[in-house]
Amino acid sequence: MSIPKRTLQSKLKQKFGFEDTSGSKHEGLALYVNDKKVATVRLSRSHDTIDDSILREIAKQCWVSMGFLREMVDCTKSQEDYATHLKRMGRLD
């Protein structure tokens, strides 16, 4: 099931603290924690919706499963849940 790219971008930025980053052919979002880049997401400029195959790749870039990413977008996972997960994955101190 696809989701609108704008929805994903706004959730990652507003709820989880991702920031816009410059990119050549892709739009980018990065998450910095204590000046350390923790995750970088690349989104195609030519797509308005994101299908499951691309969403799976974005989940990998966020260091989560696709189900976890969907829960982030659906607002059933909080910023604290994501931080806890990143700590378990060794991405945060």
C-alpha positions as CSV (number, residue, x, y, z in Angstrom):
1,M,0.0,0.0,0.0
2,S,1.5,3.3,-1.1
3,I,1.7,6.5,1.0
4,P,2.0,10.1,-0.2
5,K,5.6,11.3,-0.2
6,R,4.6,14.6,1.5
7,T,3.0,12.6,4.4
8,L,6.2,10.7,5.0
9,Q,8.4,13.8,4.8
10,S,6.2,15.8,7.2
11,K,6.0,13.0,9.8
12,L,9.8,12.4,9.7
13,K,10.5,16.1,10.0
14,Q,7.9,17.3,12.4
15,K,7.6,14.3,14.7
16,F,11.0,12.7,14.5
17,G,13.3,15.6,13.9
18,F,14.7,14.8,10.5
19,E,16.0,17.8,8.6
20,D,16.2,18.6,4.8
21,T,19.5,17.9,3.2
22,S,20.7,18.9,-0.2
23,G,21.0,16.2,-2.8
24,S,21.6,16.0,-6.5
25,K,18.8,13.9,-8.0
26,H,17.1,12.9,-4.8
27,E,15.5,14.9,-2.0
28,G,17.2,14.1,1.3
29,L,16.3,14.0,5.0
30,A,18.8,13.5,7.7
31,L,18.5,12.9,11.5
32,Y,21.2,14.4,13.7
33,V,21.5,13.6,17.3
34,N,24.2,15.5,19.3
35,D,25.7,16.6,16.0
36,K,26.0,13.0,14.8
37,K,24.2,11.9,11.7
38,V,22.1,8.9,12.7
39,A,20.0,8.3,9.5
40,T,19.7,9.6,6.0
41,V,16.7,9.1,3.8
42,R,16.7,9.7,0.0
43,L,13.4,10.3,-1.8
44,S,13.0,10.5,-5.6
45,R,11.9,13.9,-6.8
46,S,9.8,12.3,-9.5
47,H,7.4,10.3,-7.3
48,D,4.5,11.8,-5.4
49,T,3.6,8.4,-3.7
50,I,5.9,5.8,-2.3
51,D,5.1,2.2,-2.9
52,D,6.0,-0.8,-0.7
53,S,9.3,-1.6,-2.5
54,I,10.6,2.0,-2.0
55,L,9.2,2.2,1.5
56,R,11.1,-0.9,2.4
57,E,14.3,0.8,1.3
58,I,13.5,3.9,3.2
59,A,12.8,1.8,6.3
60,K,16.3,0.4,6.0
61,Q,17.7,3.9,5.7
62,C,15.9,4.7,9.0
63,W,17.2,1.5,10.6
64,V,13.7,0.1,11.2
65,S,11.5,-2.5,9.7
66,M,8.8,-1.5,7.3
67,G,6.1,-2.2,9.9
68,F,7.9,0.1,12.4
69,L,8.2,2.8,9.7
70,R,4.4,2.5,8.9
71,E,3.7,2.9,12.7
72,M,5.9,6.0,12.7
73,V,3.9,7.5,9.9
74,D,0.6,6.4,11.5
75,C,1.6,8.0,14.8
76,T,1.5,4.8,16.8
77,K,5.3,5.1,17.4
78,S,6.7,8.1,19.2
79,Q,10.0,9.9,18.9
80,E,10.9,8.1,22.2
81,D,10.0,4.7,20.7
82,Y,12.3,5.5,17.7
83,A,15.2,6.7,19.9
84,T,14.9,3.5,22.0
85,H,15.0,1.4,18.9
86,L,18.0,3.2,17.6
87,K,19.8,2.7,20.9
88,R,19.1,-1.1,20.7
89,M,20.4,-1.0,17.1
90,G,23.6,0.7,18.3
91,R,22.9,3.8,16.3
92,L,22.6,6.0,19.4
93,D,24.7,6.2,22.6
